[in-house]
Amino acid sequence: MTKPTIAVFGATGSQGGSVVRHLKRHGAYRVRALARRPEAYDGPADEVVRADLNAEDTLQGALQGAHGVFLVTNFWEKGTDEIQQAKVALRAARQAGVEHLIWSSLPNVDEISAGRWKVPHFTDKARIDATVREAGFPRFTIVQPPFYFENLLGMMGPQPMQDGRKGWTLPIDPDARVIHMGAISEFGSLVAGAFARPEQSAGRTLAMAAGRYSFADVIAAYAATTGESLGFARVPHEAFSGFFPGAEEISQMLGYFEDHTYMGPDSENRLAEARSVALTPFTPLEEWLSSALSSDPANRQD
């Protein structure tokens, strides 16, 4: 029998790439990678098709014959209108007869914090949730990715501090265990599980996390893994916001985390359901960090 096709937006990115890999590993689907530049794609998908969320005429053919679609938009791409892109993609998916739509979202910070914190890269995605629910798909699932462990080796990794050590200078209590984290490389396990187990995932919002961590936990994981003694300096939001372009958004995000956690209030059911739907368990921080550093020594911060 012919395997059903799953079309994956963002196949060249962290989320979509993980989804493609886990769908292929599961083996029950034919995987169609969607990319603006198919010639640049070199992943394991069965096929790659051009699809541009800013060019609706590319989407009809790209989604034709797909049983399921994984949809993600990229807030950080300059000029992106996520809400418009999602509406276009949802319309094309409905017209193509897609049976199961999985949308990558985040909590609504504006609503949760009653307007105190402004984190558009969370809230803009959350505002699309209602459109997904009302679009008329036979099945839909909303998934919420965590703070990436991978960030701790990249854009939010340890940096030189004034005392000569490496570490973090951020506007958050280092002991506040409020950040739901996980490996984005494992996000595809949740999405593939949601496609494979629609009776558990349809109509639900599933929040992925390996655990809820503080920066003190991160420092302890580094010490246990590498022996490094990393530091932390807490600074006021007002000071941090002027450190570099984009710092204001990070400052607002960390303030929201400290007040409400990454996934927001009443997240335990979403987290538990995600664990039950995922095809494989999510790796805890220290184990992940040890593996990441041993597999690629260039990631070490010493």
ZAZALUM-140034 format. One line per 5 residues: number of its first residue (from 1); their letters; for each residue x, y, z of N, C-alpha, C. Coordinates in steps of 0.02 Angstrom, whole numbers, always signed. Layout:
% residues N
NUM) a) X:Y:Z:X:Y:Z:X:Y:Z | ...
% end
This chain:
% residues 302
1) mtkpt) +42:-59:+0:+0:+0:+0:+44:+62:+0 | +20:+116:-32:+56:+178:-34:+54:+212:+34 | +111:+235:+58:+113:+270:+122:+81:+339:+115 | +44:+362:+165:+18:+431:+163:+76:+481:+164 | +65:+537:+131:+117:+589:+127:+106:+642:+180
6) iavfg) +161:+660:+213:+161:+717:+259:+205:+771:+229 | +178:+831:+220:+215:+888:+194:+239:+931:+252 | +302:+949:+250:+334:+983:+307:+360:+1051:+286 | +328:+1104:+312:+354:+1171:+301:+417:+1181:+345 | +460:+1226:+322:+520:+1241:+361:+569:+1183:+364
11) atgsq) +571:+1142:+312:+611:+1081:+314:+686:+1095:+319 | +707:+1156:+302:+778:+1172:+307:+795:+1203:+375 | +745:+1212:+418:+756:+1243:+484:+759:+1192:+540 | +766:+1217:+601:+774:+1173:+659:+712:+1131:+672 | +653:+1162:+672:+592:+1125:+687:+573:+1078:+630
16) ggsvv) +567:+1105:+570:+548:+1064:+513:+598:+1009:+498 | +662:+1025:+506:+714:+974:+495:+706:+916:+543 | +692:+932:+606:+681:+880:+656:+620:+838:+639 | +566:+871:+617:+505:+835:+598:+518:+787:+541 | +553:+809:+490:+570:+765:+434:+608:+704:+458
21) rhlkr) +659:+714:+498:+702:+658:+521:+661:+607:+561 | +618:+631:+606:+581:+584:+648:+525:+549:+608 | +495:+583:+561:+446:+550:+518:+478:+495:+477 | +537:+508:+451:+573:+457:+413:+592:+399:+458 | +614:+414:+519:+634:+362:+565:+574:+318:+583
26) hgayr) +516:+350:+590:+455:+312:+607:+436:+264:+550 | +444:+287:+489:+437:+243:+431:+368:+233:+404 | +318:+265:+434:+249:+253:+412:+225:+300:+357 | +266:+351:+341:+244:+403:+296:+294:+416:+240 | +268:+442:+185:+311:+472:+134:+318:+545:+153
31) vrala) +379:+570:+156:+391:+637:+182:+410:+684:+126 | +373:+739:+122:+384:+790:+71:+411:+853:+105 | +473:+869:+92:+503:+930:+119:+480:+989:+77 | +459:+1043:+110:+438:+1104:+76:+491:+1158:+89 | +515:+1188:+35:+568:+1238:+42:+561:+1290:-13
36) rrpea) +581:+1352:+3:+580:+1404:-48:+631:+1391:-102 | +687:+1360:-82:+739:+1344:-132:+753:+1268:-127 | +715:+1228:-163:+723:+1156:-159:+794:+1132:-175 | +828:+1169:-218:+895:+1148:-238:+945:+1151:-180 | +927:+1188:-128:+972:+1194:-70:+959:+1142:-17
41) ydgpa) +906:+1102:-25:+887:+1053:+26:+929:+990:+17 | +958:+965:+72:+998:+904:+68:+981:+854:+124 | +918:+857:+148:+897:+813:+203:+870:+746:+178 | +842:+706:+223:+822:+637:+207:+751:+629:+180 | +716:+684:+166:+647:+679:+141:+644:+638:+77
46) devvr) +586:+608:+64:+576:+569:+2:+574:+614:-59 | +550:+674:-50:+547:+722:-105:+550:+793:-76 | +571:+839:-117:+572:+909:-97:+535:+950:-150 | +491:+994:-127:+449:+1033:-172:+453:+1107:-152 | +451:+1150:-201:+453:+1222:-187:+387:+1244:-156
51) adlna) +393:+1281:-101:+335:+1310:-68:+358:+1373:-33 | +326:+1429:-48:+345:+1494:-20:+282:+1523:+14 | +286:+1533:+79:+228:+1559:+116:+210:+1630:+95 | +254:+1664:+59:+240:+1731:+33:+216:+1728:-40 | +207:+1668:-67:+184:+1661:-136:+132:+1605:-137
56) edtlq) +69:+1624:-127:+15:+1575:-120:+10:+1528:-179 | +28:+1552:-239:+21:+1509:-297:+69:+1449:-296 | +119:+1450:-252:+164:+1392:-247:+137:+1338:-200 | +85:+1354:-162:+64:+1309:-109:+16:+1255:-131 | -28:+1270:-179:-78:+1221:-200:-45:+1157:-224
61) galqg) +1:+1163:-270:+35:+1104:-296:+78:+1070:-243 | +109:+1111:-200:+153:+1083:-149:+116:+1040:-99 | +52:+1055:-87:+13:+1019:-37:-33:+966:-67 | -37:+964:-133:-82:+917:-165:-66:+846:-146 | -116:+809:-125:-107:+739:-109:-79:+725:-40
66) ahgvf) -67:+778:-1:-39:+768:+66:-94:+748:+116 | -81:+696:+153:-127:+677:+207:-120:+725:+266 | -58:+742:+282:-45:+786:+339:+3:+841:+321 | +0:+896:+359:+46:+953:+350:+71:+976:+418 | +136:+986:+423:+165:+1020:+480:+180:+1091:+458
71) lvtnf) +152:+1140:+494:+159:+1210:+476:+195:+1249:+530 | +248:+1284:+511:+284:+1328:+556:+302:+1391:+516 | +300:+1449:+550:+320:+1512:+520:+380:+1539:+558 | +417:+1584:+526:+479:+1610:+555:+474:+1684:+571 | +460:+1699:+635:+454:+1769:+657:+516:+1809:+642
76) wekgt) +575:+1777:+649:+638:+1814:+646:+660:+1832:+576 | +626:+1806:+525:+644:+1824:+457:+617:+1895:+442 | +660:+1937:+420:+643:+2007:+410:+583:+2015:+364 | +535:+2055:+386:+476:+2070:+345:+421:+2018:+349 | +429:+1967:+392:+379:+1914:+396:+315:+1937:+430
81) deiqq) +259:+1921:+400:+193:+1931:+431:+166:+1860:+445 | +179:+1836:+506:+162:+1766:+522:+87:+1752:+515 | +47:+1800:+537:-25:+1788:+536:-50:+1781:+464 | -26:+1824:+419:-46:+1819:+349:-19:+1755:+317 | +43:+1738:+332:+72:+1677:+304:+32:+1615:+326
86) akval) +14:+1613:+389:-24:+1556:+414:-92:+1551:+381 | -126:+1607:+373:-192:+1607:+341:-187:+1580:+270 | -136:+1601:+233:-127:+1578:+165:-114:+1503:+163 | -71:+1479:+209:-54:+1408:+211:-114:+1366:+231 | -152:+1389:+280:-211:+1352:+303:-263:+1347:+247
91) raarq) -273:+1402:+211:-321:+1402:+156:-299:+1351:+102 | -234:+1352:+86:-209:+1306:+34:-215:+1233:+58 | -202:+1221:+121:-206:+1153:+148:-278:+1127:+147 | -325:+1170:+164:-396:+1150:+162:-417:+1134:+91 | -396:+1177:+44:-415:+1166:-26:-383:+1103:-54
96) agveh) -326:+1083:-27:-291:+1022:-49:-320:+959:-16 | -366:+968:+31:-397:+910:+63:-355:+878:+117 | -311:+917:+149:-269:+890:+203:-312:+866:+261 | -296:+807:+286:-336:+775:+339:-313:+796:+409 | -248:+808:+418:-222:+823:+485:-170:+879:+479
101) liwss) -185:+935:+510:-141:+994:+509:-111:+1002:+579 | -44:+1005:+582:-10:+1017:+646:+25:+1085:+641 | +8:+1128:+689:+31:+1197:+689:+79:+1208:+748 | +137:+1237:+734:+186:+1252:+786:+173:+1321:+814 | +154:+1324:+877:+133:+1386:+909:+174:+1399:+971
106) lpnvd) +152:+1449:+1011:+183:+1465:+1075:+128:+1498:+1119 | +139:+1503:+1184:+89:+1534:+1227:+78:+1608:+1211 | +19:+1633:+1229:+0:+1703:+1217:+23:+1745:+1276 | +82:+1774:+1270:+111:+1813:+1325:+69:+1873:+1342 | +43:+1907:+1293:+3:+1966:+1306:-59:+1949:+1349
111) eisag) -91:+1894:+1332:-150:+1873:+1370:-132:+1847:+1439 | -80:+1806:+1443:-60:+1776:+1507:-37:+1830:+1557 | +1:+1878:+1532:+29:+1930:+1577:-15:+1992:+1582 | -76:+1989:+1552:-122:+2046:+1552:-87:+2109:+1525 | -46:+2098:+1473:-14:+2155:+1439:+50:+2180:+1470
116) rwkvp) +71:+2151:+1526:+132:+2177:+1558:+194:+2165:+1516 | +199:+2105:+1487:+258:+2087:+1448:+240:+2081:+1374 | +283:+2106:+1331:+272:+2106:+1259:+324:+2061:+1226 | +301:+2003:+1203:+346:+1955:+1170:+314:+1934:+1105 | +320:+1974:+1053:+284:+1960:+990:+299:+1892:+960
121) hftdk) +360:+1866:+968:+374:+1802:+936:+338:+1745:+970 | +311:+1755:+1029:+265:+1708:+1061:+193:+1725:+1041 | +172:+1786:+1056:+102:+1805:+1050:+75:+1802:+979 | +116:+1822:+930:+93:+1821:+861:+74:+1750:+840 | +113:+1701:+861:+97:+1632:+844:+32:+1610:+880
126) arida) +26:+1629:+944:-33:+1609:+983:-97:+1636:+951 | -93:+1695:+921:-152:+1725:+890:-177:+1686:+830 | -135:+1642:+803:-155:+1601:+746:-194:+1539:+768 | -188:+1521:+832:-219:+1459:+856:-294:+1456:+841 | -329:+1510:+852:-402:+1510:+841:-418:+1498:+767
131) tvrea) -378:+1526:+723:-388:+1515:+651:-378:+1442:+633 | -329:+1410:+664:-317:+1338:+652:-378:+1298:+676 | -403:+1314:+735:-460:+1277:+763:-523:+1284:+719 | -530:+1343:+689:-591:+1357:+651:-585:+1342:+577 | -527:+1317:+555:-516:+1309:+483:-554:+1251:+452
136) gfprf) -578:+1204:+493:-619:+1151:+466:-581:+1088:+447 | -520:+1078:+471:-484:+1016:+457:-516:+957:+494 | -519:+899:+464:-544:+841:+500:-507:+830:+566 | -441:+843:+566:-400:+839:+627:-350:+897:+627 | -339:+925:+685:-285:+974:+693:-253:+962:+761
141) tivqp) -190:+981:+767:-154:+979:+830:-111:+1041:+834 | -108:+1071:+893:-63:+1128:+905:-6:+1103:+949 | +55:+1116:+928:+114:+1095:+967:+153:+1157:+987 | +183:+1154:+1046:+221:+1211:+1072:+292:+1188:+1087 | +342:+1211:+1048:+411:+1191:+1061:+439:+1227:+1122
146) pfyfe) +492:+1200:+1153:+521:+1230:+1213:+575:+1280:+1196 | +605:+1308:+1249:+669:+1343:+1242:+721:+1290:+1222 | +754:+1302:+1166:+800:+1251:+1139:+861:+1243:+1183 | +878:+1181:+1202:+943:+1168:+1232:+999:+1194:+1187 | +988:+1187:+1122:+1039:+1207:+1073:+1058:+1281:+1080
151) nllgm) +1011:+1323:+1105:+1028:+1393:+1116:+1085:+1402:+1165 | +1092:+1355:+1212:+1143:+1360:+1263:+1213:+1347:+1237 | +1218:+1324:+1175:+1282:+1316:+1141:+1289:+1366:+1085 | +1239:+1408:+1077:+1239:+1455:+1021:+1225:+1526:+1044 | +1167:+1553:+1021:+1154:+1624:+1031:+1147:+1643:+1105
156) mgpqp) +1129:+1595:+1148:+1125:+1611:+1220:+1173:+1568:+1260 | +1231:+1553:+1230:+1283:+1516:+1265:+1323:+1562:+1310 | +1367:+1534:+1351:+1409:+1574:+1396:+1451:+1625:+1358 | +1455:+1685:+1386:+1493:+1740:+1357:+1543:+1767:+1408 | +1596:+1802:+1385:+1644:+1831:+1432:+1608:+1881:+1479
161) mqdgr) +1626:+1877:+1544:+1598:+1922:+1594:+1652:+1968:+1620 | +1631:+2020:+1656:+1678:+2070:+1681:+1729:+2041:+1730 | +1710:+1987:+1765:+1757:+1958:+1814:+1806:+1909:+1783 | +1806:+1904:+1716:+1853:+1861:+1682:+1827:+1792:+1667 | +1773:+1772:+1699:+1743:+1707:+1685:+1698:+1712:+1624
166) kgwtl) +1673:+1653:+1604:+1619:+1651:+1555:+1554:+1636:+1593 | +1500:+1658:+1563:+1435:+1646:+1595:+1382:+1688:+1564 | +1332:+1708:+1604:+1274:+1744:+1578:+1263:+1809:+1617 | +1245:+1860:+1582:+1224:+1924:+1611:+1154:+1937:+1585 | +1104:+1925:+1628:+1035:+1925:+1605:+988:+1953:+1658
171) pidpd) +930:+1978:+1637:+880:+2006:+1685:+831:+1953:+1710 | +858:+1903:+1745:+816:+1850:+1773:+851:+1821:+1834 | +812:+1799:+1883:+839:+1766:+1942:+869:+1699:+1920 | +934:+1688:+1931:+965:+1626:+1908:+937:+1563:+1942 | +905:+1571:+1999:+878:+1514:+2035:+805:+1500:+2018
176) arvih) +775:+1542:+1977:+705:+1533:+1959:+698:+1476:+1908 | +669:+1422:+1929:+661:+1363:+1886:+596:+1372:+1846 | +601:+1412:+1793:+540:+1434:+1757:+544:+1423:+1682 | +600:+1396:+1657:+609:+1392:+1585:+600:+1319:+1562 | +546:+1306:+1526:+535:+1240:+1497:+583:+1231:+1439
181) mgais) +629:+1184:+1446:+681:+1174:+1395:+678:+1104:+1367 | +708:+1096:+1309:+714:+1031:+1277:+755:+1037:+1214 | +775:+981:+1187:+814:+980:+1125:+768:+987:+1065 | +779:+1039:+1026:+735:+1047:+967:+746:+991:+917 | +803:+958:+921:+815:+900:+878:+766:+844:+893
186) efgsl) +735:+845:+953:+686:+793:+973:+614:+816:+963 | +604:+877:+940:+536:+903:+930:+498:+860:+880 | +533:+834:+830:+502:+793:+780:+471:+729:+808 | +497:+706:+865:+468:+647:+897:+396:+661:+919 | +384:+723:+943:+316:+742:+963:+271:+748:+902
191) vagaf) +295:+782:+850:+254:+793:+790:+239:+727:+755 | +290:+684:+747:+279:+619:+716:+230:+577:+757 | +236:+582:+824:+190:+546:+867:+119:+572:+861 | +112:+638:+852:+45:+667:+844:+12:+644:+779 | +51:+637:+726:+23:+610:+663:+6:+536:+672
196) arpeq) +49:+499:+707:+39:+427:+713:-16:+408:+763 | -30:+453:+811:-79:+439:+863:-133:+493:+865 | -171:+499:+811:-221:+553:+808:-274:+548:+861 | -288:+487:+885:-338:+479:+937:-317:+513:+1002 | -250:+522:+1012:-224:+556:+1071:-210:+630:+1058
201) sagrt) -198:+648:+995:-173:+716:+981:-225:+763:+950 | -275:+736:+916:-320:+780:+879:-358:+827:+925 | -359:+891:+907:-395:+941:+945:-359:+965:+1007 | -298:+941:+1019:-262:+958:+1080:-204:+1005:+1067 | -183:+1038:+1121:-121:+1077:+1120:-71:+1040:+1162
206) lamaa) -14:+1023:+1132:+38:+982:+1164:+101:+1024:+1173 | +126:+1027:+1234:+184:+1069:+1250:+245:+1025:+1264 | +297:+1033:+1224:+356:+991:+1232:+405:+1022:+1281 | +433:+981:+1326:+488:+1001:+1369:+520:+940:+1400 | +586:+940:+1405:+620:+887:+1442:+617:+900:+1516
211) grysf) +606:+964:+1535:+601:+982:+1605:+596:+1057:+1612 | +588:+1080:+1674:+585:+1151:+1688:+649:+1169:+1726 | +688:+1215:+1698:+755:+1228:+1722:+766:+1302:+1740 | +816:+1314:+1780:+841:+1381:+1795:+911:+1387:+1765 | +938:+1449:+1765:+1007:+1456:+1742:+1055:+1425:+1792
216) advia) +1036:+1421:+1855:+1078:+1385:+1903:+1083:+1311:+1883 | +1028:+1283:+1859:+1030:+1214:+1835:+1076:+1207:+1774 | +1074:+1256:+1730:+1117:+1255:+1671:+1190:+1258:+1692 | +1206:+1302:+1739:+1275:+1308:+1764:+1297:+1243:+1796 | +1254:+1210:+1834:+1270:+1147:+1866:+1281:+1092:+1813
221) ayaat) +1241:+1093:+1760:+1249:+1043:+1707:+1316:+1052:+1671 | +1336:+1115:+1658:+1401:+1128:+1629:+1457:+1104:+1675 | +1450:+1118:+1740:+1502:+1097:+1788:+1508:+1021:+1790 | +1452:+987:+1790:+1453:+914:+1793:+1481:+883:+1729 | +1471:+918:+1673:+1491:+890:+1609:+1562:+909:+1590
226) tgesl) +1582:+971:+1605:+1647:+996:+1581:+1694:+1017:+1637 | +1668:+1024:+1698:+1709:+1048:+1753:+1716:+1124:+1753 | +1684:+1157:+1706:+1688:+1230:+1702:+1649:+1263:+1758 | +1676:+1317:+1784:+1641:+1357:+1835:+1615:+1421:+1800 | +1553:+1418:+1779:+1524:+1474:+1743:+1489:+1521:+1793
231) gfarv) +1485:+1585:+1773:+1456:+1635:+1817:+1389:+1660:+1793 | +1357:+1700:+1835:+1293:+1731:+1817:+1288:+1798:+1852 | +1270:+1849:+1814:+1258:+1916:+1843:+1188:+1938:+1823 | +1148:+1955:+1872:+1081:+1979:+1857:+1083:+2055:+1849 | +1052:+2080:+1796:+1051:+2152:+1782:+978:+2174:+1774
236) pheaf) +963:+2238:+1785:+894:+2262:+1776:+872:+2257:+1703 | +808:+2249:+1693:+780:+2246:+1625:+799:+2308:+1585 | +797:+2366:+1617:+810:+2428:+1581:+882:+2430:+1554 | +929:+2405:+1593:+999:+2404:+1572:+1009:+2354:+1516 | +983:+2293:+1525:+993:+2241:+1475:+964:+2259:+1408
241) sgffp) +907:+2294:+1409:+872:+2310:+1346:+913:+2352:+1299 | +964:+2386:+1324:+1006:+2427:+1281:+1071:+2394:+1261 | +1081:+2331:+1279:+1146:+2298:+1267:+1160:+2287:+1193 | +1108:+2269:+1154:+1119:+2253:+1084:+1051:+2253:+1049 | +1049:+2258:+982:+985:+2257:+947:+948:+2191:+961
246) gaeei) +885:+2195:+979:+846:+2136:+995:+847:+2118:+1069 | +887:+2154:+1109:+891:+2139:+1181:+825:+2153:+1217 | +788:+2203:+1193:+724:+2219:+1225:+676:+2160:+1223 | +672:+2126:+1166:+628:+2068:+1159:+649:+2011:+1207 | +715:+2000:+1212:+739:+1948:+1258:+725:+1966:+1330
251) sqmlg) +734:+2030:+1346:+720:+2053:+1414:+647:+2043:+1432 | +603:+2061:+1387:+531:+2051:+1399:+515:+1977:+1406 | +546:+1936:+1365:+534:+1864:+1368:+556:+1835:+1435 | +614:+1854:+1459:+638:+1828:+1523:+596:+1853:+1582 | +571:+1914:+1576:+525:+1939:+1628:+461:+1898:+1630
256) yfedh) +436:+1882:+1571:+376:+1839:+1567:+390:+1771:+1597 | +448:+1741:+1580:+465:+1676:+1608:+463:+1678:+1684 | +495:+1729:+1712:+501:+1732:+1785:+433:+1739:+1818 | +389:+1775:+1786:+321:+1785:+1814:+275:+1726:+1803 | +281:+1693:+1745:+229:+1645:+1725:+255:+1577:+1699
261) tymgp) +320:+1568:+1696:+354:+1512:+1664:+348:+1516:+1588 | +391:+1479:+1554:+392:+1479:+1481:+324:+1459:+1451 | +297:+1404:+1475:+234:+1378:+1447:+172:+1410:+1478 | +182:+1452:+1528:+126:+1486:+1558:+90:+1442:+1609 | +38:+1470:+1641:+1:+1433:+1693:-37:+1374:+1665
266) dsenr) -52:+1327:+1708:-93:+1269:+1689:-65:+1230:+1630 | +2:+1223:+1630:+33:+1189:+1573:+44:+1114:+1584 | +32:+1089:+1645:+50:+1020:+1660:+14:+970:+1616 | -50:+981:+1601:-85:+934:+1557:-56:+934:+1487 | -40:+994:+1461:-11:+998:+1394:+57:+962:+1391
271) laear) +96:+970:+1444:+162:+938:+1447:+156:+862:+1453 | +110:+840:+1496:+100:+768:+1506:+74:+734:+1443 | +27:+767:+1409:+0:+739:+1348:+54:+735:+1294 | +97:+784:+1290:+152:+782:+1242:+198:+723:+1255 | +213:+711:+1319:+257:+654:+1336:+225:+588:+1315
276) svalt) +159:+583:+1323:+125:+520:+1306:+118:+511:+1230 | +118:+565:+1193:+109:+561:+1120:+176:+551:+1084 | +230:+580:+1110:+295:+577:+1077:+317:+504:+1068 | +352:+492:+1014:+375:+424:+998:+433:+402:+1042 | +472:+449:+1067:+530:+434:+1109:+532:+484:+1167
281) pftpl) +562:+465:+1224:+566:+512:+1280:+611:+571:+1263 | +601:+627:+1299:+642:+686:+1289:+703:+682:+1335 | +761:+697:+1309:+824:+690:+1346:+833:+747:+1396 | +849:+732:+1460:+861:+784:+1509:+922:+826:+1492 | +927:+886:+1523:+978:+935:+1506:+1049:+907:+1513
286) eewls) +1067:+881:+1572:+1136:+860:+1582:+1157:+805:+1533 | +1112:+757:+1522:+1127:+704:+1474:+1134:+731:+1404 | +1090:+778:+1385:+1095:+807:+1318:+1159:+846:+1310 | +1176:+887:+1360:+1236:+929:+1356:+1299:+886:+1350 | +1302:+833:+1390:+1359:+788:+1387:+1367:+758:+1318
291) salss) +1311:+736:+1289:+1313:+706:+1223:+1332:+757:+1170 | +1303:+817:+1174:+1316:+869:+1124:+1390:+890:+1125 | +1419:+897:+1184:+1488:+919:+1189:+1537:+863:+1169 | +1519:+801:+1184:+1564:+747:+1166:+1563:+732:+1092 | +1505:+744:+1060:+1500:+730:+988:+1530:+785:+947
296) dpanr) +1533:+845:+975:+1562:+902:+938:+1602:+945:+987 | +1667:+930:+998:+1707:+968:+1046:+1710:+1043:+1031 | +1696:+1063:+969:+1697:+1134:+951:+1644:+1173:+990 | +1594:+1137:+1017:+1543:+1170:+1056:+1565:+1189:+1126 | +1622:+1162:+1148:+1645:+1178:+1216:+1661:+1252:+1221
301) qd) +1648:+1280:+1279:+1656:+1352:+1290:+1723:+1369:+1323 | +1764:+1318:+1341:+1828:+1333:+1374:+1882:+1347:+1324
% end
